[in-house]
Amino acid sequence: MRRSSYFARRPDELELIPEKKGFHGKATVFVYEDQREAEAAFIAAQIKELLAAGRKPGDIVILMRSLNPAKAYEDALLKEGIPYQTSGGIGFYDREEIQDILSYLRLVEDPLDEMALIRVLSRPPYAVSDRFLAEVAA
């Protein structure tokens, strides 16, 4: 992978060279930046170069452990005019079981929290129907 002129002046960047004989692809390059925005800008610049060299957008992927840092990468791709699609699982706090636990904790803190009570009662092991909850609330 060829470095752009912006990053060519970085003496601390290491270029990885594959040692496997008969390997015909390019080496994977790992880049670590102290600032997420700088890392995102570097990756967007590299993707722009790949696209200019004829790579198809569907051949390129940025893998992240979570979607929390995705905004910085999306902004960098937009700045370079690169179309992208973000996909992945739901966030940690959006998972059903985490929402259930948080509802129990909210009830411990405030037994009058109606939204937390409704969630707890509507989920197993209670699994009270919405209809019954609506009748009780009326």
N, C-alpha and C positions, 0 to 999 in steps of 0.2 A: 504494500500500500504506500503510495507516494505521499509525502507530507506536503501540505500547502506552504507557501512562502511565509505565511503568518506564523506557523508553528515550526518552521525550519530552524529558527534561531534558538530553539529550546535545547540546551546542552544536556539536560537531565532526562530527556526522552530516550527510551531504549527501543531499538528496532529488533524484533524477534525474527530469527531466521530458522526455518525448519531444518532439522538435522536428518530426518528420515530420507533415506535414499529412494529415489524414484517418485518422490512427492512432486507433483506438477502444479499444485495450487499455490496461492499466496499464503503467507503466514498470518495467523491471527494476531492482531495487535491489541494489546491491553493498554488502555490509557487511564491514568488516575489523575484527577485534578482536585485541588483543595476546594474549589468553588464549583458548584453544580452547573452554574450558567456557563462557565468556561468549558467544562467538559461537554455540555450540550452543544455549544457553538462548534467545538472541534468535531464532534460526531456529525453534526449537520453539514459541515464543510466537506468531510470525507464522503458522506452520502451524495452530496452534490457532484463531487468529482466522479464517483462511481456511475451516477446517472448520465453524466456528460460523456463518459466512456462507453455508454451503450448498455449498461446494466438495466434490467427491468425493475421497476419499483417493488414488484412482488417477490424479488429475490433478496430483499434487504429487510432485516428485522432488528429492532433494538429490544433486548430482553431486560426486564427490570424485576427485582424481587418483589416490589410493591408498586402501586400506581401513585403513591404519594409524590415522588419526584417528577412525574410525567409532565407537569405544566412547563417546567424549564425546557424540556426536550421539544414539546409541542411548539413553544414560542420560538425556539431556535430553528426548527424546521419551517415554520411559517415565514420567518425572516429571510430564509434562503429560497422561499417559494417552492418548497417541497411538499407535495401532498402526502398526507399520512392518515392512518386509521389507528385509533387506540382501542385495544380490546384486552380482556382479561377477566379474572374473577372479581368478586365483590370484595370490598374492603373489610378489614378485620371487624370493625364495629358495626358493619351492616349485616353480618352473619346472624342468622336466626338465633342460634344458641347464645351468642354474646348479647343480643338484644334481650333475650329471656333473663339472663343473669343480671343485666343492668336493671331490668324491671323489678326483680326481687330486691336488689340493693336499694332502689328508689323507695320501695315499700318499707324497708327497714328504716330508712332515714325519715320517711314521711308516710305514715299509714293512710293518709287521706289523699294520696296521689292517685286520682281516678284513672288516668291513662295507664299507669303502671299496674294497677289492680286489674283493669280490663285485660291487659296483655297476659298477666299471670293466670287469670281465670280462663282465658280462651285457649290456652296451650295445655298440652299434657303435663301433669297427670290429671288436671281438672277438666279441660276440654269442654267448658260450658259453651253452649251455642250463642251466636250473636243475637238470635231472637230472644232467648231467655235473658241475656244481659240487657237488651233494649227494654224488655218488660219490667225488669227490676229497676232500671234507671228512671222509668216514667213515673 
